[in-house]
């Protein structure tokens, strides 16, 4: 990853002008004289890999030389403040509670399936990744940890360009992708398709869970030994169009569609012992589960620019649909003191989100920045379930209404915001307020009767930022904001999901919006061949939602969500990038933090330090060839009731070769090539009713081969082609 000088997207496109190399050189008249149409032009632009300003940290994916042959998850590993845990989930400042946006707006495509889709989205379709820990008021206040904004790549100004890709790995996954973008006069179109899935069984994962139940003498000790194989298939499509009738008006239309199927086969052995360590119960549990995630999104937006003040007014409407289903079979093959058992559960959920929004911002006299807008969001959710048990005496299914709980739910969010910024000399100040009123209405339907619940909140979200440009190479900023964490439908839905006869979980319709106050201090300095960013972040949360469990005397673990915790977090991050030569690029980052959990109702506390280290680099070997390496490790993750011991870590080596004037890109990546067995962090859970210990391991070694063919034809009359420098300084 080149941290300072890279070839921009334009340079990549101009490299494709070899298709025009046979065209004769001509001269064309112009109002200001004669201009040559060149056979080819070399435009060299300088762009930093990582930039930081008062509001956000930006990772410029287009400046990363590995983006052409990588997926989005490979790039996210190198973004400061982001990390990937052992479950391949993205963490922001060590938290899973953040908001995902695409081009500054929410979309169901990534927001609901972020951790899955990043494994298959080509990084070449992304322009930049913005990490916003203290978002200004123009953004939704949702997401305690902050915002990850994925900015899609903007394509050529005329002509067309595209790519075709294929990839596969040694653990059974094959995939293909295609992208094309074209401009026809005032109309720009782009389309993307991505298909991937498991083609042959991947390696098995193994694990054990030990539980000591303080409430029971008969089933006092419990162990689960399990093997599992997980498979998936994904089909994702997108289409975007924009029409620009003149320089002041722009109309955009975009749509996404995604179909994903996740399968799991589990072979579990569950054993119980009494306090004297005599076996009291044993069973085998071959379980099959299938989850379908379907998503569609669409947006229509109109943008009007004004010449007098440089202002931009935007109207937009978007819709996101998310019809999902879960098919779960729990089977018990008795070994000791337990009857035959077979439960089949089928649950369907459909969430529809509609958003109407108006935004305006203007810069007045180059010193005053004004932003204001309003937004209405309607979220509708319908969940239906069917639960049935097998009657072994009659050899037939019968409906079990005791576990069925359907839900009709609507959430209305009304929001308005305004902010003002002023720049004088080297100081920039910005302040604003966002008002949000949330109206919730829900109907829970079960065999025991219907329950109507209301859940309304009014929140004031203040924001303040001060930035000081100390010198041309040094800057300092401080910002404060408030963040909100609204419980999603899966947290609210009281539907009872039985994972096994001794493990059940359900949502809590009485959850309230979580409120968190956050403060960030950022310092940045840079030299000719290096740059360094240091940031300190802290947050206070008074009613954090936690996943809590208890074990009953009969050995059944019951789990749900509660607004039960005071949560304090502080961390410090340092990111350093160095380019000693034009052929070598090195990036390192480190983060250390402290978490404190306290639940007054439970009289329970937990605290601990967490850390993360990332390092990556690349070396140009010969023409169009590059060697790259990356490694990351993290540890210290805790919750109120859980503590993780040990570290999550990952490392990879690879080689990238460009062929045929860099149109064909071949990439070979080895993930953890020197390790045949990976043991994740040990997890211990402490409660008043039980203690739980978890360990798991799997074969991590895999080889990934990807092939990308880039094509295109551009017809651009260039008056001047010169070296330019792009600066994203504050």
N, C-alpha and C positions, 0 to 999 in steps of 0.2 A: 504494500500500500504506500503510494507516493504521497508524502505529507505536504509537499509544497508545489512541485511542478508536475503537471500531468497534461494529457491531451484531453480537451473537452469533447463533448459530443459532436460539436461542429467539425473538429479535426477528424473524427472517425468517419463522419459523412463525407468529408472532402476526400478522404482516402479512397472512397468509392468512386471518385471521378475517373478512375481508370477505364470505366466503361465508355467514357467520352473521349478517351485519348485519341481515337481515330478521327475525331471531328476536326476540320480545318480551323486554323486560327483566322478569325475575322475581326473586322473593326466595325463598330456601329456608331452612328451619330448620336449625340446627346446634346441637351440644351446647354451644357457647360463645356462641350468639346467632344473629343473622341475617346472612347473607352474600349480597351481590348477585352474580348472574351477569352479567358485563359483555358489552356488544355487542363491544367490542374493547378491547384493552389494549396500551399502549405500554410495553414493558420495555426500558430502556436499560442495557446492561451495558458496562463498560469492560474491554478486554482488550488486552494488549500484543501486538504482532506478533511480537516476538522476546523470549524469556526465556532466562536462563542460570542454572543452579544448579550444585551441586558435581559432578554426574555427567554433565550433558548440556546441549546447547543446543537449544532448541525453537523451531521456526517454526510459528506458529499460523495454519494455512491458513484456518480459519474467520474469522480476523480480516482476511484479505486481501480487499479489495473486488473484486479481479480474478478470484477463484477461480470465481465462478459461470459465467464464459464461457471458462475456460482449461482446458488439459490439464496433467497433472502436470509435464511437462517445463518448461512455462513458469514454474511456481512454483519448481522446483528451481534455476533459474538465479539466484534471489534469496536462496537460503539460504546463510548464511555457512559457510565451510569446504567448500562444494560448488561445483563448476564443471562446465561442459559443454565438452568439447574439440571439435575440428573434425570428428571422426567421430561426434558426438552421443553420446558415452559420458560417463557421470557419473563424476567424480573426487572422492574424499574426501581432502583435504590433498594433492591432486595425484596420488593413487594409485588404481589400479583394484582393489586388493586389499582389499575390505571385505565385510562381511556385510550382507545385506538381510533385515530382519524385517518382518512385518506383525502389528501389535498385540502386539509383543514376542516373537513366535514365528516360526520359519522356515516359509516356504511356497514350494513349487515354482513357483507362479504368477508371482511377482515375482523370486524369487532367481535363476532360470535365464534369464529373459528380461527382466530389469529395463530395460535400455537400449532395448528395443523397445516394451515395454508402456507406459512412461511417456509416450510420444507420443500415446497414445489414451485413457488413463484420465482421466475428468473430474476436475478438481481439487475439484469440489464434493462428491465422495464421500470426501474426505480431511479429517480433523480437524486433524492436526498432523504435522509431520515432525521427528523427533528425530535429532540428530547426536551420536553418543556416541564420542568419540575414546579415552576410557579407561573402558571399560565395567566396572561392578561384577561381582562373581563370579556373580551370578544369571544372567548372559548367557553363552552359549557363548563360548569363548575364540577361536573362529575369526575370521579377518579381520584382517590386519596393520594395515590403515588404520583400523579401527574398525567402527562399526555405523551403518547408516541404518535407523531404525525408522519405518515408515509406520503411523500410527494412523488407522484408518478412523473416519468420522464416526458418532457416535451420534445416533439420530433421535428423533422425538417420543415423548412419554410416553403419549399416547393419540390415537386417530384414525389418520389416514394422511397421508402426504405423498409426493411423487415428482417426477420431472422427465423430460422427453423432450428430446433434443437432436439436432441435425444440424450437420455442418460440412463444409467443402470448401476446397480451396486451388487455386491456379493452376498447381501442378506435378503435378496429376493425381490427388489423393487425395480421396476422399469417405468420410464416416463418419456413423454414427448411434449413439445410446445411449439407454438407458432405465433409470430407477431408481424403485423404489417401496418404501416402508417403512410398516408398519402394526402397531398394537398392538391385540390382542383380549384384553382381560382380562389374564391373566398371561402370555400368549404374545405375543412380538414376532417379526415376520417382515420380512425385507428381501431384495430381489432386484435384480440389476444385469445388464444386457446391453450389449455394446459390439461393433459391427461396423464395420470400416473396411477400406480397401484402395485399391490403385491402379486407377483406372478408365480412364485413358489414359496413354500413355507419358510419363514425366517427362523433363526435360532430361538430356542426356548429361553425364557427368563425363569429364574428360580427364586424362591424366597421362603422365609419362615416368620411367623408371628407367635410370640409367647405372651400370654395374658395371665395375670394373677388376679382373681376375683375376690375382693375383700368381703363381699356380702354372702358368699356361699362356701359351705364346707364340702358339699358333695362334688360340685364342679368348680373347685378352687383354682386349679391350674388348667390351662388350655394351650394347645399348640396347633397351629395351622401350617402345614407344609404344602406348597403349591408350585406347579409349573403352569406357565401360560404362554400362548402364542397369539399375537395380535396382528391382524391384517387390515388393509385399507384399500379403497379405490377412490379416486378423485377425478371429477370432470369439472373444469372451471372455464367460463367464457366471459369476455367483456367486449363492449362496443362503445366507442366514444365518438362524438361528432361535434364540431363547432362551426359556426357560421359568423363571419365578420363582415357585415355589409359596408362598414366604413371604420375609420380609426377610432371612433368614439363608442361604438356599439358592438356587443359580442353576445351571441346566443350559444349555449352549450347543452348538449344532451348526452347522457351516459347511462349505461346499464351493465349490470353484472348478473351472472347466474352461476350457481355452484351446486354440485351434487356430490356428497361424500358419504361413503359407507365404511363404518368401522366394525370389525368383527373381533371377537375374543373367544378363545377356548381355554378353559381353566380346569385343571385337575387338582383337586384339593383333598387333602386328608386332614380331618379335624378330630382331635383327641382330647379328652378331659380326664383329670385325676382329682381325687379328693385330697384333703389336707395331709393324709398319710402317704401320699404318692401312689395310691392304688388306682388303677385305671377304672373309671366309672362310665365312660362313654367313648365310642369311636365310630366314625363314618367316613365314607368316600363321597365326594361331591363333584361329579363331572358337570360343569356349568358351561352353557353356550349363550353368548350375548351378541346382539347385533343392533347397532345404532345407525340411523339414517339422519344426516344433516343436509337439508336442502335450503338454499338461500338465494333470494333474488333481490336486486337493488336497482333503483333508477333515480335519476335526478335531472331536472330541467332548471336552468338558471339563465337569467338575463343580467348583463352588466353594462352600465352606462358610465362613461367617463366624461369629465367636464374640463374644458380647457382653462377656464378662468382660475380655478383653485387647485387643479390637479386631483380633484375628488373623484371617488368611484362609488357608485350606488349599485347594489346587487340585490336582486330578488331571486329566491330559489324555492323550489319544492322538491322534496325527495320522499321516496317510499322504499321500505325494506320489509321483506317477508322472510319468515324463517319457519317453514313447516318441518318438524322433526318427529322422529318416532324411536322408541326403544322396545326391543323384543328380548325378553330375558327368561331363560329356563334354568331353574334351580332344581337339581336332582340329588337325592340322597340315597346312596347304597349302604344300608346298615352293616356294620361290623360287630358292634356291641351295644346293646341296650338302647337301640333307637329304631323306630319303624321305618318302612319304606315311605318315601316322600317325593313328590314331584309338583312343583308350582310353576305355572306359566303366567308371566305378566307382560302386558302389552300397553304401552303408553304413547299417546300422540299429543304433540304440542304444536300450536301455530301462533306465532307472534308476528304482528303487523305494526310497523312504526311509520308514521307520517309526520313530516316536518315542513312547516312553512316559515321562511326566514327573510328578513330584510336587514341589510348592513350598509353603512355609509362611513367612509373615512376620507379625510382630506388633510393635506399639508399646506399650511398657510404661511406665506412669506419665508419658507424654509426653516421656520422656527417653531410653529405651532402645529401640533398633530391632534386632530379631533376624530374620535371614533364613537359611533352610536348604532344601536340596532335593537331589534326585537325578534322573538322566536316563540313559536308554539309547537309543541310536540305531543302527539297522541300515540300511546302504546296500547295495543289491544292484544290480549292473550287468552287463548282457549286451550284447556288441557282436558283430555278424556282418557280414561284408563279402563282396562279389563283385567281382572285377576281371577285365575281359575286353578283349582286343585284336582289332581287325579285321584279318583276313587278306585283303589286297587281291588275292592270286593266286587264292584260292579263293572270294572274296566271301562270307565267313562269319566269325562270331565264334569265338574260342577262349579258354578260361579261362587267365588268367595267375596261377598260384599264388604266384609270387615276391613279389607285392605284397599278398597277403591275410594278415591277421593278426587273428584273432578273440580275444575276451577275455571271461572270466567272472571277476567280481571282487566281493568282499564286504568291507565295512568295519564293524567293531563299535566303538562308542565308549561307554565307561562313564564317567559323570561324577557327582561329588558336590561340593557347595559348602556353605559356612557363612560368615556374616558377622555382625558386631556393630557397632552404631553407638550413640554416646552424645552427647547434646546438653546442654551446660551454658552458661548465659548466652548469649553471642554466638558460641560456638565449637561446631562439630559435628565429631566424629571418627568415621570409619568404616573398618573393616579386615576383610579376609576372605581366604579361600583356596579355590581350586577345584582339584580333582584330576581329571585326565582320562587314561584309558588307552585307546589306540587299537590295535585288532588288525586287520590287513589280510591278506587271502588272495586271491591272484590266479592265474589260469591263462591263459597266452597260448598260442594255438594257431595254428600256421603250417605251411607246406609243409616247413620245415626241422625241424619237431618241436615238441613242447609244452614250455613253460617254466613252472614253478611258482615264484611269488615270494611272500615274506612281507615285511611292512613294519610293525613294531610300535613304538609309542612310549608312554612314560609321561611326563606333563608336570604340573608343579606351577605353578599360576597364582596368584601373590599379588596383593593389591589393598590400596591404602591411600588414604584421602582425608581432607583436613583443610580445613574451611571456616570463615571468619570473617566474621560480619555486622558490619562496621565501624560503620556507621550504618544507618538505615532505607533509605538510598539508595545505599550502597556495600557491596560484598562482595568477598572475596578467597578463592580456593580453590586447592589444589594436590593433585594425584592422581598415583598411580603404579600401573601394572598391566603384566601380560605378555600378549601376544597370540600366537596360533598361526595358521599358514597351512598347512593341509593341502592337498596337491596334489589337484586334482579328477581325475576319470576321464580327461578329454581330455588332461591332462598325463601321465597314467600309461600310457595305451593305446599300445602299440607299433605300432598300425596305421599303415602308410605311406600318406600322402595325396599324390598327385601333382597339384600345381597346374598344372604344365606339364612338358614333357620335361626341362626344365632347372631345376626347382624341386620339391623333395620335403621333407616334414616328417613327424615321428613323435613319439610320447610316450616317456617314460622310466619304466619300472616301478620303478626303484630310487630314486626321489625320496623325501626325508625331510620330516618336518614342519618348517616354518620357525618359529623362535622369535624374538620381538621384544619388547624392553622399552621402555616408553613413559612419559614424564613430561609432565604438563600443568599450566600455571599460568594461572589465569583471574582477571581483575579486571573488575568491572562497577560503573558509576555511572550515575545517572539524574537528570533534572530534571523539571519539569512538562511540558515539550514535547519532550524529547529523552532518549535513552539511548545509552550507549556501552559496548561490550564489547571488551576487549583480551585476547588469549589467546596464549600461547607453548607450542609443542608440540615435543617431540624424541623420537626413537626410535633404537634400536640393534638391528641385525639381523645375526646372524652367518652365516646360511646361506640367504640369499635365493635363490629360484628365478628364473633368468633364461632367456629365449629366446635361444639362441645358434646361430649359423650359420657354416658353412665352405663354401668353394667348392673343388671337386675340379679336377684338371687338365683334365678334359673339359668343364668349364664348368657342372657341375650343383651347385646350392646345396642342401646338406643342413642341415636345421634340427631342433633338439630342445630339451628343457628340462634344466637342470642346477642342483643346489644348489651354485653356484660362487662366490657373491658375498657379501662383507661390505658392508652397506649402512647408512649413517648419514644421518639426516634431521633437520633442524630448521627451524621456520618460526614466523612471528609473524603474527597476524591482528588487524585492528581493524574493528569494525562500528559504524556510527553511524546512528541514526534520528532524524529531526527532523520535527515537526509544527508549523510556524509558525502555521498557522490550521487551522480545521476543514475547510477545502477543499483543503489542500495537504499532501501527505505525501512525504517524501524518504528514501530508504535508500541508503547507500553502504557498501562494504566493500573492504578491501584486504588482500592477503596476499603475503608474501615469504618464500622459503625457500631452503635450500641442501641439495643432495644430493651424497653421496660414495659411489662404487662402487669396489670393489677385489676382483679375482679372483686370489688367490695362485697357483692352478694355471696360469692363463693369463698371469700377470704383466701384467695389464691394469688400468688405472684410468680412471675418468671422473668428473668433478665439474662442478658448475655451479649457478647461481642460477635459481630459478623464481619466478614472480609471477602474480598474478591480481587483477583489479580488476572490481568490479561496481557498477553504479549504476542506480537505478530511481526512479520517482516517478509520482504521479498527481495530477490536478487536477480537482476537481468544477466542471463548467461551468454546468450548470443542473440542474433537478430530474431525478434519476435518470440523469444523463449524466456521463460521466467520460472524460477524456483521460489516457492513460498512455504512458510511454516507458521503455525499458530498454536498457542496453548493458553488455557485458562483454568483457573481453579477458584473455588469459593467454599466457604464454610461458615458455621455458626448460626444457621437458620433456626429460629425458634418460633413457637406460638405460646399461648397461655399455658397449654397443657403438654406441649411437645418440645423436645430438645433433640437436635440433630448432632451426632458426634461424627467426626471425620470430615472429609472433604469430597465435594464433587469436582471432577477434573476431566479435561478433554484435551487432546493434542492431535495435530494433523500435519502431514507433509504433502507437498504436491508439486506438480510440474505442469506448466501451461505453455502450449506451443501454437503460435499463429502461422497459418499456411496460406498460400495463394493471396498474397498481399493483405494478409490478416483478415481475409473474409471467412476463412475456416479456422475455428478455434478448437483445439483439442486439449482437454484438461483431465489430468489423472490425479486423484486425491486419495491418500491413505489415512484413515482415521484410526488412531491408536494402534499402529501396525505392530508394535512390540509387546502387545498385551493380549492374552487369550481369555482372560477372565477379569471382569470389572465388578468390584463390590462398592455399591453406593454407600452414602453415610448411614450409620446406624441411627435409628429413630426410637426415642424413648418417650412414652406418654405417661404423665402422672396425674391422677385424679383421686377424689375421696373414695371412689368405689372400686377402682382397678388400677393396675400398672400394666403397661404394654410395651413390648420390645419388638422392633422390626429390623430384619436384615434381608437384603436381596442382592442378586448378582446375575450377570449375563455375559455372553461373549461379545465384546465391543468392537472387535477388529472388523473393518470392512474396507473395501476398495471401491471407489466411485469413478466411473468413466463418463465423461460428458462430451458431446460434440455439438458445436453451434456453427451454423452457416448464416452469414450475414449478406444480404443482397440489397440492391437499391440503385436508383438512377436519379441524379439531380441535375438540373439545368439552371445554374445560378450565374448571372452576370455579375462579376466582381469588379468594382471600380478600384478598390485598394485591398490588398491582403497584407496585413502587417501584424507584428507581434503585439499582443495586448496582454494586460494583466488585470485579472479580476480580483478585487479586494472586498472582503466581507467584514471589514473592521466595523466596530461599533460606531 
